[in-house]
Each structure stands twice: as structure tokens, then as C-alpha cells.
Amino acid sequence: MQVGVLALQGSFAEHAEALRRAGVSPVLVRLPGQLDGISGLIIPGGESTTIGKLLVNSGLLEPLRAAVNRGMPVYGTCAGMILLARDIGGLDQPLLGVMDITVKRNAFGRQVDSFEESLSVPTLGADPFRGVFIRAPLIEKTGSGVTVLARLRDGRVVAARQGKLLATAFHPELTDDGRVHRYFLQMINDNAA
């Protein structure tokens, strides 16, 4: 299995290392041709506006959208979640727009307002998952085909899945807990079956 990590900006090195720990050799994706042959893609956290512009400038935006529409599994963390969303409150920036979620950027404030919270994520098992939130977005609304996977203690949605698309507002690549990456790898395996 070859899993790509979009390597234009953001925490792509940390995601690549998380994949290595899970036993997968990552493919760093910077050009459209690098989408060929990968079974799934991770879009890392970073600056969503910058990543969106780099997707356009590198010629990756439309080929990636087409790959998603053909069924490629994609996992977006933080900025990656923003790029997957169909709606980000009317803000003007390039998006893939493939997941039926409405996302609010920087929902918790500035960098100094970053935080961690133990999350109940039943699809990952009974043990709580340590969510690392850095200038994090928030899922404000989900469409009918979207399954909520995790909420903060106050009920706000921070992880969701829609078919072959996975999105988290938090950064599992910044922890030693590999369960989210293994869950995404299982999604890819299920897709290939």
C-alpha cells in the first residue's frame, strides 16, 4: 500500500513519520503525477489559505478533486479538514469542497488559545484520545451522509467521516497515539477490498 501525504506546507513530515510507525512508507505528494499509484492521501494541518493557493499553483487542485470523486480515501487534519469542506462560511480561498461539512476556521482563537483535550472516539476504542488543537477549526454543520466521530466535552464536533473522507480538527500526528492513522489505513484497505 502506498499512502500519500500532501507535502506543500504544514505538518506533512509528522504525518509521514506516523505512517512509518504504522508500517507504511509514505509518498510525499507535491505534483499531480505523484497522485498516480497511491491508495489514499493525508492533507496535513498548516495554513489552509497557503495550502489552497499552493494546490492551485502546483496544478494539484483539480487532479486531487478528481481523484476524490473517483473514490480515493482522503484524511484531512486541521487545515486539511478546512480544504475538504464544502462550506467555510463564505470565506474566499481555494477548497476541494468534497465533504458535506461546514467548517469555521480558527474557531478557538489565536495560537495562544491552543489546547489539548481528552476525547471519546468510540471508533478508536474505549481509551480516550488526546486531541491537540492548534488554531483549530470546528465542524459547525454536517450533511446527512456524514458521521460524527468525536465531540468536545461541550458537544462541539471535532471529527467526522463521510464515506472515504475523514476529517479531524485536531492533530494526531503530534502525539504518539497511532490509532487515527491506523483507522485511516483501515479505511484504505476497506476501499481496496
Rosetta blueprint (number, residue, H / E / L):
1 M L
2 Q L
3 V E
4 G E
5 V E
6 L E
7 A L
8 L L
9 Q L
10 G L
11 S L
12 F H
13 A H
14 E H
15 H H
16 A H
17 E H
18 A H
19 L H
20 R H
21 R H
22 A L
23 G L
24 V L
25 S L
26 P E
27 V E
28 L E
29 V E
30 R L
31 L L
32 P H
33 G H
34 Q H
35 L H
36 D L
37 G L
38 I L
39 S L
40 G E
41 L E
42 I E
43 I E
44 P L
45 G L
46 G L
47 E L
48 S H
49 T H
50 T H
51 I H
52 G H
53 K H
54 L H
55 L H
56 V H
57 N H
58 S L
59 G L
60 L L
61 L H
62 E H
63 P H
64 L H
65 R H
66 A H
67 A H
68 V H
69 N H
70 R L
71 G L
72 M L
73 P L
74 V E
75 Y E
76 G E
77 T E
78 C L
79 A H
80 G H
81 M H
82 I H
83 L H
84 L H
85 A E
86 R E
87 D E
88 I L
89 G L
90 G L
91 L L
92 D L
93 Q L
94 P L
95 L L
96 L L
97 G L
98 V L
99 M E
100 D E
101 I E
102 T E
103 V E
104 K E
105 R L
106 N L
107 A L
108 F L
109 G L
110 R L
111 Q H
112 V H
113 D H
114 S L
115 F E
116 E E
117 E E
118 S E
119 L E
120 S L
121 V L
122 P H
123 T H
124 L H
125 G L
126 A L
127 D L
128 P L
129 F E
130 R E
131 G E
132 V E
133 F E
134 I L
135 R L
136 A L
137 P L
138 L E
139 I E
140 E E
141 K E
142 T E
143 G L
144 S L
145 G L
146 V L
147 T E
148 V E
149 L E
150 A E
151 R E
152 L L
153 R L
154 D L
155 G L
156 R L
157 V E
158 V E
159 A E
160 A E
161 R E
162 Q E
163 G L
164 K L
165 L E
166 L E
167 A E
168 T E
169 A L
170 F L
171 H L
172 P H
173 E H
174 L H
175 T L
176 D L
177 D L
178 G L
179 R H
180 V H
181 H H
182 R H
183 Y H
184 F H
185 L H
186 Q H
187 M H
188 I H
189 N H
190 D H
191 N H
192 A H
193 A L
